[in-house]
Amino acid sequence: MLEGYATGIDKTTAQHPRTVLALDRDGQPLPPGYGYPSTRRTPTQLGCKNPKHIKAIFESNSFNQGCREDQGCNWFGGG
């Protein structure tokens, strides 16, 4: 969690062939504006589910909501 923000995705979305965890851009480390040290793109979900500046990743068998879901937003972010 960075600055109090956390989000989660389901296993199907994480394993989607177009989901990307980017560590570099054009062979160079990501600059801060692009999400250094890493960023995630999940094209099957809305942009709010594509966090920048990922510091940790956890796998869990339990449902973990994120900050937006705690405020009543749709968990899937695409429907």
FENSULPE-V669926 format. One record per pair of residues at least 12 apart in sequence whose C-alpha atoms are under 6 Angstrom apart, sorted by the first residue. I is the first residue (numbers start at 0). J is the second residue. If there is no record, write none. Layout:
BEGIN
i j
I J
I J
END
This chain:
BEGIN
i j
4 66
5 65
5 66
6 65
18 40
18 41
19 39
19 40
20 38
20 39
21 37
21 38
22 37
34 51
34 52
35 52
36 52
37 52
37 53
38 51
38 52
38 53
44 76
44 77
45 76
45 77
END
